[in-house]
Amino acid sequence: MQAKGQNIWPAVVPVVGSAFGGGFFAGQISTAGNGIADYNLVVGPVASAQSNLQWKTSNTGPDPTSVIDGPANSATMNSATYPCAQFCEGLTIGGFSDWYMPAMNELEICYYNLKPTTDANTTGSGTNLNAVPSRPSNYTAGNPAQTTAVIFQSGGSEAFATTASSQYWCSTQLANAYGRGQAIYNNGDQDANFKTVSRRVRAVRRVAV
């Protein structure tokens, strides 16, 4: 028998790329890394949630290294010393002010589910135990495929950039002088660069499942 107030229906998962939570649904994450979703990931609109900025104004550290706790990483770096994080933390979009700079595994989910091109993927990146479902191995040439969300396909109004300068920063440090990122133009390569280099950043937020 159903208890009073109990919902016997499973939560409905939004369609990838659909309008959701002030932005667009990018997928689900498992912060525990056990394949069980605890948050829906929302990527902000390109017109207001994306910029091209330095990770940090100096190639120094240590800085946050979490691959999944984007909110904590970003909040720690909310100052003029960290232009990308400060930009994300200062946003109010769709009535929401909890936007942040995504951690590495959060940014990777954006690539996996919202890949703009039909190009073959790099096969040296892609393992993500915080993805839902969990992915314990790297990309194949054909997986992920181009997103089915038309507005996120190349040329679409919300697509991630695919030019040779379109690496995206995440809030995860690799080493004291280097921040991590994802090269959308280079077929998903999870790379790193000096923190003082200007690259794109796109803010995200979380909605509890």
KOLZAVO-166716 format. One record per atom (N, C-alpha, C): residue in one letter; x, y, z. Coordinates in steps of 0.001 Angstrom, whole numbers, padded with zeros to 6 digits, always signed. Example, Ala and Ser with C-alpha at 12.3 -4.5 7.8 and 13.67 -1.06 7.14 Angstrom:
2
a+013190-005690+007800;a+012300-004500+007800;a+013200-003300+007800;s+012850-002250+007080;s+013670-001060+007140;s+012900+000030+007870;
//
This chain:
209
m+000849-001192+000000;m+000000+000000+000000;m+000885+001241+000000;q+000467+002229-000759;q+001235+003466-000836;q+001056+004290+000428;a+002183+004698+001005;a+002107+005551+002184;a+001650+006950+001788;k+001031+007638+002717;k+000550+008980+002447;k+001708+009879+002016;g+001520+010561+000912;g+002546+011475+000424;g+003639+010811-000380;q+003644+009485-000464;q+004699+008796-001192;q+004425+008847-002686;n+005446+009142-003475;n+005314+009152-004925;n+005817+007821-005455;i+004934+007014-006019;i+005336+005694-006486;i+005910+005738-007898;w+005858+006924-008537;w+006369+007038-009889;w+007811+007516-009872;p+008645+006977-010758;p+010028+007455-010810;p+010092+008887-011308;a+011099+009616-010881;a+011270+010990-011344;a+011495+010995-012849;v+010892+011957-013524;v+011038+012072-014968;v+012340+012797-015280;v+013177+012171-016083;v+014437+012783-016472;v+014189+013685-017675;p+014598+014942-017626;p+014380+015843-018767;p+015096+015341-020021;v+014673+015840-021149;v+015319+015520-022422;v+016608+016319-022526;v+017701+015664-022905;v+018984+016354-023047;v+018843+017507-024030;g+019299+018675-023622;g+019244+019863-024462;g+017966+020656-024347;s+016998+020162-023562;s+015734+020888-023393;s+015878+021987-022352;a+015054+023005-022459;a+015075+024102-021498;a+014772+023568-020106;f+015592+023984-019142;f+015453+023426-017795;f+016249+024270-016811;g+015629+024670-015723;g+016333+025288-014610;g+017123+026537-014936;g+016609+027371-015821;g+017309+028596-016178;g+018289+028442-017317;g+018462+027205-017779;g+019376+026939-018888;g+018873+025743-019668;f+019732+024723-019797;f+019397+023543-020583;f+019920+022296-019883;f+019120+021231-019926;f+019497+019986-019263;f+020677+019351-019979;a+021751+019096-019219;a+022972+018532-019802;a+023214+017090-019418;g+022475+016563-018455;g+022673+015191-018004;g+022585+015110-016497;q+022886+013932-015963;q+022839+013711-014523;q+024211+013324-014002;i+024454+013660-012743;i+025720+013317-012109;i+025473+012529-010832;s+026445+011707-010510;s+026470+010961-009251;s+027692+011449-008481;t+027477+012287-007487;t+028623+012826-006754;t+029356+011740-005983;a+028647+010653-005656;a+029279+009537-004949;a+030019+008610-005911;g+029786+008765-007194;g+030442+007908-008171;g+029932+006482-008174;n+028662+006309-007772;n+028096+004953-007687;n+027034+004693-008752;g+026923+005588-009732;g+025962+005412-010802;g+024553+005850-010468;i+024328+006295-009231;i+023000+006739-008810;i+022953+008262-008861;a+022076+008807-009666;a+022006+010251-009854;a+021531+010959-008596;d+022237+012012-008228;d+021730+012866-007156;d+021511+014306-007618;y+022001+014650-008816;y+021766+015989-009353;y+021537+015936-010856;n+020645+016810-011326;n+020542+017144-012738;n+021487+018304-012997;l+022227+018241-014087;l+023192+019274-014429;l+022586+020205-015472;v+022648+021506-015195;v+022092+022527-016078;v+023228+023363-016642;v+023293+023488-017967;v+024297+024347-018586;v+023635+025657-018964;g+024308+026757-018682;g+023729+028074-018905;g+023641+028456-020371;p+022801+029425-020713;p+022678+029905-022085;p+023987+030507-022575;v+024316+030246-023819;v+025605+030707-024340;v+025714+032230-024314;a+024607+032933-024522;a+024655+034389-024618;a+024999+035062-023298;s+024633+034432-022179;s+024833+035074-020885;s+025730+034297-019933;a+025939+033002-020185;a+026686+032163-019240;a+028050+031752-019771;q+028474+032318-020880;q+029767+031955-021464;q+030633+033186-021632;s+031925+033018-021376;s+032880+034102-021579;s+034235+033510-021927;n+035197+034355-022198;n+036564+033941-022517;n+037498+034655-021545;l+038065+033905-020598;l+038785+034512-019490;l+039932+033628-019028;q+040800+034196-018215;q+041872+033425-017597;q+041310+032543-016480;w+041940+031374-016303;w+041626+030543-015144;w+042061+031279-013874;k+043281+031835-013932;k+043854+032576-012799;k+044789+033640-013356;t+045035+034660-012597;t+045892+035743-013068;t+047375+035458-012857;s+047699+034303-012262;s+049097+033894-012115;s+049166+032374-012206;n+050286+031869-012671;n+050468+030421-012781;n+050990+029852-011468;t+050129+029919-010456;t+050509+029500-009108;t+049419+028609-008516;g+049736+027960-007416;g+048789+027109-006712;g+049271+026919-005285;p+048682+025993-004550;p+047656+025042-005005;p+046266+025658-005058;d+045415+025051-005892;d+044029+025442-006055;d+043172+024177-006046;p+041846+024296-006106;p+040983+023114-005986;p+041287+022026-007015;t+041222+020781-006576;t+041527+019645-007446;t+040361+018674-007607;s+039222+018934-006984;s+038095+018010-007097;s+037622+017905-008545;v+037353+016684-008990;v+036862+016485-010352;v+035332+016516-010424;i+034652+016624-009266;i+033189+016593-009275;i+032549+017701-008441;d+033238+018254-007464;d+032612+019262-006604;d+032824+020660-007173;g+032173+020916-008313;g+032265+022223-008926;g+031816+023362-008034;p+030701+023210-007295;p+030282+024315-006427;p+031347+024729-005415;a+031999+023757-004786;a+033035+024081-003805;a+034272+024656-004480;n+034692+024043-005590;n+035842+024577-006330;n+035621+026046-006675;s+034476+026302-007285;s+034175+027630-007803;s+034045+028660-006686;a+033367+028292-005596;a+033200+029221-004478;a+034543+029593-003859;t+035444+028620-003794;t+036780+028877-003247;t+037533+029904-004082;m+037228+029958-005383;m+037955+030827-006302;m+037158+032064-006704;n+036194+032444-005909;n+035341+033584-006248;n+036006+034906-005878;s+036990+035294-006700;s+037676+036570-006507;s+038290+036993-007824;a+038781+038221-007884;a+039370+038745-009114;a+040625+037988-009525;t+041212+037233-008624;t+042391+036415-008951;t+042011+035277-009892;y+040741+034888-009880;y+040241+033763-010677;y+039107+034259-011582;p+039435+034879-012708;p+038399+035511-013534;p+037271+034581-013972;c+037577+033325-014352;c+036524+032412-014807;c+035524+032114-013697;a+036031+031745-012545;a+035152+031411-011430;a+034352+032633-010978;q+035002+033772-010919;q+034298+034987-010501;q+033166+035322-011466;f+033413+035154-012750;f+032370+035380-013749;f+031166+034475-013491;c+031415+033181-013325;c+030323+032226-013110;c+029571+032507-011819;e+030313+032790-010755;e+029701+033012-009453;e+028845+034276-009427;g+029131+035218-010307;g+028406+036486-010303;g+027146+036502-011144;l+026825+035375-011787;l+025686+035339-012701;l+024350+035170-011979;t+023339+035826-012511;t+021945+035546-012188;t+021225+035387-013512;i+020742+034183-013776;i+020100+033868-015048;i+018821+033088-014751;g+017737+033496-015357;g+016471+032792-015164;g+015987+032821-013737;g+016432+033812-012977;g+016036+033916-011578;g+016898+033102-010630;f+017926+032432-011164;f+018812+031600-010347;f+020184+032258-010218;s+020734+032242-009016;s+022037+032864-008771;s+023073+031862-008257;d+022798+030560-008442;d+023711+029523-007935;d+024547+028899-009065;w+024855+029684-010081;w+025715+029218-011168;w+027158+029123-010692;y+027922+028217-011287;y+029312+028042-010882;y+030143+027517-012045;m+031438+027486-011858;m+032381+026978-012861;m+032457+025460-012705;p+032121+024704-013742;p+032030+023246-013572;p+033366+022583-013278;a+033326+021519-012486;a+034500+020678-012278;a+034704+019804-013516;m+035842+019107-013578;m+036215+018376-014780;m+035154+017375-015218;n+034630+016568-014292;n+033677+015540-014685;n+032306+016109-015024;e+032016+017301-014536;e+030780+017978-014924;e+030907+018530-016347;l+032020+019153-016653;l+032248+019655-018004;l+032267+018511-019010;e+032834+017381-018611;e+032885+016231-019505;e+031487+015739-019859;i+030568+015763-018908;i+029195+015354-019183;i+028556+016276-020214;c+028883+017565-020142;c+028370+018502-021144;c+028859+018103-022535;y+030123+017728-022639;y+030632+017288-023944;y+029954+015991-024369;y+029884+015034-023486;y+029360+013715-023837;y+027919+013796-024342;n+027091+014566-023669;n+025676+014624-024025;n+025327+015722-025023;l+026206+016715-025157;l+025903+017862-026014;l+026996+018085-027054;k+027656+017024-027464;k+028721+017113-028461;k+028194+017761-029738;p+028819+018826-030212;p+028247+019558-031344;p+028488+018945-032721;t+029549+018171-032885;t+029948+017728-034221;t+029700+016241-034452;t+029923+015831-035712;t+029872+014417-036082;t+031278+013828-036174;d+032288+014598-035792;d+033678+014149-035888;d+033950+012989-034940;a+034932+012174-035295;a+035363+011090-034418;a+035969+011662-033145;n+035741+010998-032031;n+036284+011446-030745;n+037738+011022-030584;t+038454+011783-029752;t+039735+011289-029270;t+039457+010059-028404;t+040351+009096-028378;t+040125+007899-027559;t+041035+007876-026329;g+041645+009000-026031;g+042527+009085-024869;g+041895+009774-023684;s+040613+010137-023785;s+039888+010810-022711;s+038493+010215-022601;g+037788+010562-021528;g+036381+010215-021433;g+035941+009409-020240;t+036860+008762-019518;t+036456+008022-018328;t+035803+008971-017325;n+034633+008599-016817;n+033922+009481-015893;n+033029+008647-014980;l+033514+008377-013781;l+032748+007574-012823;l+031619+008365-012189;n+031603+009691-012375;n+030521+010518-011852;n+029389+010714-012848;a+029553+010179-014056;a+028483+010240-015047;a+027386+009245-014670;v+026202+009485-015194;v+025084+008557-015004;v+024543+008201-016387;p+024688+006941-016839;p+025392+005856-016147;p+026900+006073-016108;s+027541+005416-015148;s+028982+005543-014968;s+029723+005042-016209;r+030833+005711-016544;r+031637+005308-017704;r+033066+005026-017270;p+033428+003749-017095;p+034750+003384-016596;p+035837+003336-017669;s+035501+003663-018905;s+036509+003625-019968;s+036389+004856-020853;n+037414+005078-021680;n+037479+006268-022517;n+036510+006203-023694;y+036393+007322-024392;y+035565+007390-025580;y+036036+006388-026634;t+035123+006001-027489;t+035474+005358-028744;t+035330+006420-029832;a+035761+006115-031029;a+035663+007095-032111;a+034229+007551-032326;g+033259+006640-032144;g+031867+006978-032409;g+031003+007236-031203;n+031552+007089-030020;n+030787+007294-028789;n+031547+008235-027854;p+031002+009440-027604;p+029648+009878-027930;p+029471+010292-029392;a+028229+010208-029824;a+027862+010703-031146;a+027425+012163-031023;q+027202+012792-032158;q+026677+014162-032136;q+025363+014193-031362;t+025160+015215-030572;t+023937+015348-029804;t+022711+015404-030724;t+021602+014897-030228;t+020352+014990-030976;t+019640+016321-030720;a+020142+017106-029768;a+019553+018417-029477;a+020018+019410-030551;v+019134+019780-031446;v+019509+020564-032623;v+020165+021884-032247;i+019683+022542-031202;i+020253+023848-030850;i+021676+023732-030318;f+022105+022512-029962;f+023473+022297-029492;f+024373+021701-030570;q+023827+021395-031738;q+024654+020936-032837;q+025408+022112-033453;s+026519+021849-034116;s+027329+022907-034716;s+026454+023870-035511;g+026616+025150-035233;g+025802+026165-035884;g+024533+026495-035137;g+024175+025689-034138;g+022979+025940-033349;g+023177+027075-032367;s+022085+027622-031898;s+022136+028814-031046;s+022811+028580-029709;e+022846+027331-029220;e+023424+027039-027910;e+024660+026141-027994;a+025162+025908-029192;a+026262+024962-029375;a+027552+025427-028713;f+028285+024464-028166;f+029638+024739-027709;f+030509+025050-028925;a+031453+025970-028744;a+032291+026404-029855;a+033209+025281-030322;t+033497+025269-031609;t+034307+024196-032189;t+035485+024721-032998;t+035865+025976-032819;t+037040+026503-033500;t+038297+026068-032765;a+039444+026300-033391;a+040703+025836-032808;a+041038+026504-031485;s+040355+027577-031143;s+040617+028258-029875;s+039503+027999-028861;s+038741+026927-029080;s+037544+026740-028255;s+037711+025726-027131;q+038871+025687-026531;q+038992+024904-025308;q+038153+025559-024210;y+037587+024728-023355;y+036786+025221-022233;y+037480+024876-020925;w+037571+025872-020047;w+038135+025657-018719;w+037132+024947-017820;c+037658+024133-016883;c+036869+023659-015753;c+037571+024122-014481;s+036954+023904-013344;s+037468+024459-012081;s+038416+023511-011357;t+038956+022529-012070;t+039827+021523-011478;t+041281+021783-011843;q+042128+021949-010848;q+043556+022140-011101;q+044211+020811-011457;l+045159+020853-012412;l+045998+019688-012688;l+047269+019745-011849;a+047931+020876-011878;a+049153+021110-011102;a+049191+022599-010792;n+050118+023025-009953;n+050106+024411-009485;n+049994+025439-010603;a+050642+025210-011727;a+050634+026185-012823;a+049568+025887-013868;y+048886+024754-013748;y+048000+024292-014821;y+046583+024039-014342;g+045617+024506-015148;g+044222+024161-014947;g+043788+023148-015993;r+042777+022374-015667;r+042256+021376-016602;r+041172+021994-017496;g+040929+021313-018606;g+039876+021764-019506;g+039452+020655-020440;q+038561+020994-021353;q+038094+020052-022372;q+038108+020780-023709;a+038800+020197-024668;a+038928+020802-025990;a+037801+020292-026876;i+036721+021038-026959;i+035577+020629-027764;i+035986+020510-029230;y+036793+021461-029684;y+037206+021460-031095;y+038075+020249-031414;n+038770+019728-030410;n+039700+018613-030611;n+039049+017299-030201;n+037739+017230-030416;n+036992+015981-030276;n+036980+015422-028855;g+036930+016328-027880;g+036741+015901-026505;g+037989+015674-025700;d+039134+016042-026224;d+040388+015827-025505;d+040369+016583-024180;q+040585+015866-023081;q+040672+016497-021762;q+042124+016908-021552;d+042351+018202-021614;d+043705+018718-021662;d+043982+019639-020491;a+045096+020344-020564;a+045477+021306-019527;a+046243+022435-020186;n+046313+023574-019485;n+047066+024710-019992;n+047468+025580-018817;f+048402+026507-019083;f+048763+027458-018042;f+047526+028232-017598;k+047417+028474-016315;k+046240+029131-015761;k+046032+030542-016304;t+047082+031196-016728;t+046964+032571-017207;t+046471+032665-018646;v+046302+031536-019309;v+045793+031532-020686;v+044281+031783-020661;s+043816+032626-021572;s+042374+032873-021686;s+041733+031791-022549;r+040697+031169-022012;r+039925+030152-022714;r+038454+030370-022368;r+037584+029672-023049;r+036164+029807-022741;r+035820+029132-021414;v+034775+029656-020791;v+034173+029032-019621;v+032671+029148-019803;r+031943+028110-019386;r+030476+028151-019471;r+029906+027669-018150;a+029136+028511-017542;a+028619+028239-016207;a+027545+027159-016210;v+027485+026439-015111;v+026459+025417-014902;v+025845+025605-013517;r+024753+024877-013262;r+024178+024803-011924;r+023623+023408-011731;r+023316+023070-010497;r+022773+021764-010156;r+021339+021881-009663;v+020547+020857-009990;v+019196+020730-009440;v+019105+019337-008835;a+018815+019253-007562;a+018730+017961-006894;a+017675+017074-007543;v+017994+015788-007684;v+017066+014827-008280;v+015950+014506-007280;
//
